[in-house]
Amino acid sequence: MSLEHPSPPSLDEDLRGFGKELRESWESLTARRAAGLVQTDKEELALDLDLAKRLCTSLAGRPQQLWALAKESEVDLSAWLIETMMDLSHNGHLDDALTLRSDLGMLLTSIDRVVYRPLLLALAGQHKEAITEAKTDLARTPDDLTIADHVATVLFTCSQLSDAERLSRHILTRSLRGSHPHQGAVQRLVEILHQTGRHKEARQLLTQHGSPSVQSGSPRS
């Protein structure tokens, strides 16, 4: 999910200073993702956290400027914020990740569709709590395929491969081809099939549904 807006307003002058820092951090992130690496540089992570905090503080009361800054800086701010929160959780800074998520929630009305709280718990190693929360969400909104996709990702991250596969196949049969839940289900199923030694089935799945695009917030090891 990218922070695109049909007609973003002009960027307020006091926010222009964020552009250079955001671009530098984004370039580091994209290089890391291209190499299949996770964030391990504690100093860089601390700088990203500080930047994210300052950004949320500066945007308080003017959420539309989030869209303007994304356009002006040419940075996918949703992906950058998601990855920063995931990196924090992955490196044991769950409280900072959840605080940042809460701050971002003051700017966006559907925070669960930007970064899913149970996934942050899962990345921080709190698997039992993550699975419980995720399954509760799924029971509350069983027809919401976006939530189902998030839940399947949590299950996969927590190594609950059978449950993740079953839910992913459910999503695959009910989602529109090319939609985010559909692409997420294909990507996850391919990874599960390879992990469980069913390489031929993984190839058949890709032939049938096509290669999914790389998504922000995909599970990491």
C-alpha positions as CSV (number, residue, x, y, z in Angstrom):
1,M,0.0,0.0,0.0
2,S,1.6,3.2,-1.1
3,L,0.9,6.6,0.3
4,E,-0.5,7.9,-3.0
5,H,-3.2,10.6,-3.0
6,P,-5.3,11.9,-5.9
7,S,-4.4,15.5,-5.4
8,P,-1.8,16.1,-2.6
9,P,-1.6,19.7,-1.4
10,S,1.6,21.8,-1.7
11,L,4.2,20.8,0.8
12,D,4.5,23.2,3.8
13,E,7.8,25.0,3.9
14,D,8.9,23.7,7.3
15,L,8.7,20.1,6.0
16,R,11.0,20.4,3.1
17,G,14.0,19.7,5.3
18,F,12.9,16.1,5.6
19,G,13.4,15.3,2.0
20,K,17.2,14.7,2.0
21,E,17.1,12.5,5.1
22,L,14.2,10.5,3.8
23,R,15.8,9.9,0.4
24,E,19.1,8.7,2.0
25,S,17.3,6.3,4.3
26,W,15.1,5.1,1.5
27,E,18.1,4.4,-0.7
28,S,19.7,2.4,2.0
29,L,16.5,0.4,2.6
30,T,16.0,-0.4,-1.1
31,A,19.6,-1.5,-1.4
32,R,19.2,-3.7,1.6
33,R,16.0,-5.2,0.3
34,A,17.5,-5.9,-3.1
35,A,20.2,-7.9,-1.4
36,G,17.7,-9.8,0.7
37,L,19.1,-8.4,3.9
38,V,17.5,-7.2,7.2
39,Q,18.6,-4.2,9.2
40,T,21.5,-5.0,11.6
41,D,23.1,-1.6,11.8
42,K,22.0,-0.3,15.2
43,E,23.3,3.3,14.5
44,E,21.4,3.5,11.2
45,L,18.3,2.1,12.9
46,A,18.5,4.7,15.7
47,L,18.7,7.4,13.1
48,D,15.7,6.1,11.2
49,L,13.7,5.9,14.5
50,D,14.6,9.5,15.3
51,L,13.7,10.6,11.8
52,A,10.3,8.8,12.0
53,K,9.5,10.4,15.4
54,R,10.4,13.9,14.2
55,L,8.3,13.3,11.1
56,C,5.2,12.2,13.0
57,T,5.6,15.1,15.5
58,S,5.9,17.6,12.6
59,L,2.9,16.2,10.8
60,A,0.6,16.2,13.9
61,G,-2.6,18.0,13.0
62,R,-1.9,18.1,9.3
63,P,-2.1,14.5,7.9
64,Q,-2.6,15.7,4.3
65,Q,1.0,16.8,4.4
66,L,2.1,13.2,4.6
67,W,0.9,12.7,1.0
68,A,2.6,16.0,-0.1
69,L,5.9,14.9,1.5
70,A,5.8,11.5,-0.2
71,K,5.4,13.2,-3.6
72,E,8.0,15.9,-2.9
73,S,10.7,13.5,-1.6
74,E,9.9,10.7,-4.1
75,V,9.9,8.2,-1.2
76,D,7.3,5.6,-0.7
77,L,6.6,6.7,2.9
78,S,4.3,3.9,3.7
79,A,6.9,1.3,2.8
80,W,9.6,3.3,4.6
81,L,7.5,3.5,7.8
82,I,6.5,-0.1,7.6
83,E,10.1,-1.3,7.2
84,T,11.3,1.0,10.0
85,M,8.7,-0.5,12.4
86,M,9.5,-4.0,11.3
87,D,13.3,-3.4,11.7
88,L,12.7,-2.1,15.2
89,S,10.7,-5.2,16.1
90,H,13.2,-7.5,14.5
91,N,16.0,-5.9,16.5
92,G,14.2,-6.2,19.8
93,H,12.7,-2.7,20.0
94,L,9.1,-3.6,20.1
95,D,8.0,-0.7,22.4
96,D,9.5,1.8,19.9
97,A,7.8,0.1,17.0
98,L,4.4,0.1,18.7
99,T,4.8,3.8,19.8
100,L,5.7,4.7,16.2
101,R,2.7,2.8,15.0
102,S,0.5,4.7,17.5
103,D,1.9,8.0,16.3
104,L,1.2,7.1,12.7
105,G,-2.3,6.0,13.7
106,M,-3.0,9.7,14.5
107,L,-2.3,10.5,10.9
108,L,-4.1,7.6,9.1
109,T,-7.6,6.3,9.7
110,S,-6.8,2.6,8.8
111,I,-3.5,1.9,10.5
112,D,-4.0,-1.9,10.4
113,R,-3.9,-1.7,6.6
114,V,-0.5,0.1,6.8
115,V,1.2,-2.0,9.5
116,Y,-0.4,-4.9,11.4
117,R,0.3,-4.9,15.1
118,P,0.4,-8.7,15.5
119,L,3.1,-8.9,12.8
120,L,5.3,-6.6,14.9
121,L,4.7,-8.9,17.9
122,A,5.7,-11.9,15.8
123,L,8.9,-10.3,14.5
124,A,9.8,-9.5,18.1
125,G,9.4,-13.1,19.0
126,Q,6.1,-12.9,20.9
127,H,4.6,-15.6,18.8
128,K,1.8,-16.7,21.2
129,E,0.5,-13.2,21.6
130,A,0.8,-12.5,17.9
131,I,-1.2,-15.6,16.9
132,T,-3.9,-15.0,19.5
133,E,-4.4,-11.4,18.4
134,A,-4.4,-12.3,14.7
135,K,-6.9,-15.1,15.1
136,T,-9.2,-12.8,17.1
137,D,-9.0,-10.3,14.3
138,L,-9.8,-13.0,11.7
139,A,-12.8,-14.2,13.7
140,R,-14.1,-10.7,14.1
141,T,-13.9,-9.9,10.3
142,P,-13.8,-13.3,8.5
143,D,-14.7,-11.8,5.1
144,D,-12.0,-9.1,5.2
145,L,-9.4,-10.5,2.8
146,T,-6.9,-7.8,3.7
147,I,-7.0,-8.8,7.4
148,A,-6.9,-12.5,6.4
149,D,-3.7,-11.8,4.4
150,H,-2.1,-10.1,7.4
151,V,-3.1,-13.0,9.6
152,A,-1.7,-15.5,7.2
153,T,1.6,-13.5,7.2
154,V,1.7,-13.7,11.0
155,L,1.1,-17.4,10.9
156,F,3.9,-17.9,8.4
157,T,6.3,-15.7,10.4
158,C,5.5,-17.8,13.5
159,S,6.3,-21.0,11.5
160,Q,2.7,-22.2,11.6
161,L,3.0,-23.3,8.0
162,S,0.0,-25.6,7.8
163,D,-2.4,-22.9,9.1
164,A,-0.7,-20.3,6.9
165,E,-1.1,-22.5,3.8
166,R,-4.7,-23.3,4.5
167,L,-5.6,-19.6,5.0
168,S,-3.5,-18.5,2.0
169,R,-5.4,-21.0,-0.2
170,H,-8.7,-19.6,1.1
171,I,-7.6,-16.1,0.2
172,L,-6.4,-17.3,-3.3
173,T,-9.8,-18.7,-4.2
174,R,-11.7,-15.6,-3.0
175,S,-9.6,-12.6,-4.0
176,L,-9.3,-10.8,-7.3
177,R,-6.3,-11.7,-9.4
178,G,-3.7,-8.9,-9.0
179,S,-5.1,-7.6,-5.8
180,H,-2.8,-7.2,-2.8
181,P,-4.4,-10.2,-0.9
182,H,-4.1,-12.3,-4.0
183,Q,-0.5,-11.4,-4.6
184,G,0.3,-11.9,-0.9
185,A,-1.3,-15.4,-0.9
186,V,0.7,-16.4,-4.0
187,Q,4.0,-15.2,-2.6
188,R,3.4,-16.9,0.7
189,L,2.3,-20.2,-0.8
190,V,5.3,-20.3,-3.1
191,E,7.6,-19.9,-0.1
192,I,5.7,-22.5,2.0
193,L,5.8,-25.0,-0.9
194,H,9.5,-24.6,-1.3
195,Q,10.1,-24.8,2.4
196,T,8.2,-28.0,2.6
197,G,9.9,-29.6,-0.4
198,R,7.1,-29.3,-2.9
199,H,9.1,-27.5,-5.6
200,K,7.1,-28.8,-8.5
201,E,3.8,-27.6,-7.0
202,A,5.4,-24.2,-6.4
203,R,6.3,-23.9,-10.1
204,Q,2.8,-24.9,-11.1
205,L,1.3,-22.3,-8.8
206,L,3.5,-19.6,-10.4
207,T,2.5,-20.8,-13.9
208,Q,-1.1,-20.6,-12.9
209,H,-1.1,-17.3,-11.1
210,G,2.0,-15.5,-12.2
211,S,4.9,-14.1,-10.1
212,P,3.7,-11.8,-7.4
213,S,5.2,-8.4,-7.1
214,V,7.5,-7.8,-4.1
215,Q,5.4,-6.4,-1.3
216,S,6.3,-4.2,1.6
217,G,6.0,-5.9,4.9
218,S,6.7,-9.4,3.7
219,P,7.9,-11.8,6.4
220,R,11.5,-11.9,7.2
221,S,13.7,-14.6,8.7
